[in-house]
Amino acid sequence: MAAVERCQVVIAGAGPVGTVLATLLAQAGVDVVVLEAGSECAQDLRASTFHPPSLEMLDQIGITQMLIDKGLKAPVYHWRDRQSGEVIDFDLAEISDVTKYPFRIQCEQYHLSQGLAEGLGKYSNAQVRFGSRIVSFNDDGAGVDVFVETMTGIDKLRCDFLVGADGANSIVRKWLGVEFDGFTYPERFLTLSTELELADHLPNLCYVNYVSDPQEWLVLLRVPSVWRVLVPTDPEADEDYLRSDEVKNGIFDRLIGEGAGKDVKTGHRTLYRVHQRVAKSFREGRVMLCGDASHLNNPLGGFGMNSGIHDAFNLFEKLMPVIEGKADMDANLSLYDRQRRTVTHSFTQTQTKANMAMIKGGQDDAHQQRRQAMLDIKADDDKRRAYMMRQAMYESLEQAKSIT
């Protein structure tokens, strides 16, 4: 075994959450090592929405302008009734009094993680190690020994703190033995990407569209290079069939016109399960969890990656005084756990479930009741503003601040 290396913080995972936290720590002068099992930052197609408060946070580490340059500004988003063609629109310009970014940015998440991973190279106190997978660790109360598998052997790092930002299948969470309570939706989600300009076929289409329908609901999202179409699928159907031309053609026939689907070319046909799960604890001793390692939710509303970014900033705020010897470790890190876990339960999980129910619709009365609820929000100035503040995630951040 190689000689033991020493650093202050080890972060498992070089996704958006891990690289954001690493950048915050590196800028503050902390010795940080990011370990990523893959050979590069994963090009995950799922997350693409950056909400206004996340853009404000990311401004602090100098990356927001890059996201704006690479992405698409989406101030307006739609809830659409597929059967009638009715559009209920919400414009974030109405909350421009609380943010200098009154819009979403539609930009694939890997631009963030890749940009930050490259940027960490300019700090002598920061490293990103690809092809490095944590296999185990031991928190002895005074520090954490981390054992890392590389192509050539097992390395050992000694750190003051370990952060698991290593995704839904987090090895850090599993070694901690922390329960990951919740459920998995019976539907599998199919995401199709196409360069076809859907706005040429669907009137009044904005960049973010949640389409409600009793028979087949869907989400239409524009990112710079493609349209992404997300639809639920039959839980019992064969996976190869669900990715077949027959299914793809049917989806686009129903979307843009009978017989048109066969001519639509797709770049990706990705099938995945959707979960609503929250870890029982986001912190055990000197080991913390954040992002998908600590909570998973369905993608409707774009809360997953954003809540992970909010985890990273909250954790940095609590961890930095501890590292500097200015705050008690147990008090500060327990406060991180309380704030982010409470908000995850009361806001992110609740809101994503509500969004799922809204767009799934339902037969007859249920579909109409949900449609009427959206119309009522749209028509009432106070309700509309509260709704947009909630969907933009300002409400959840204020809630976290209130937890002591």
Secondary structure, DSSP 8 states (H G I E B T S, - for coil): ----EEEEEEEE--SHHHHHHHHHHHHTT--EEEEESSSS----SS--EE-HHHHHHHHTTT-HHHHHHHSEEE-EEEEEETTT--EEEEEGGGGTTT-S--SEEE--HHHHHHHHHHHGGG-TTEEEEES-EEEEEEE-SS-EEEEEE-SS-EEEEEEEEEEE---TT-HHHHHHT--EEEEEEEEEEEEEEE-S-GGGTSTT--SEEEEE-SS--EEEEE-SS-EEEEEEE-TTS-HHHHTSHHHHHHHHHHHH-TT-GGG---SEEEEEEEEEEEES-SEETTEEE-GGGTEE--STTS-HHHHHHHHHHHHHHHHHHHHTTSS-HHHHHHHHHHHHHHHIIIIIIHHHHHHHHHHH--STHHHHHHHHHHHHHHH-HHHHHHHHHHHTTHHHHHHHHH--
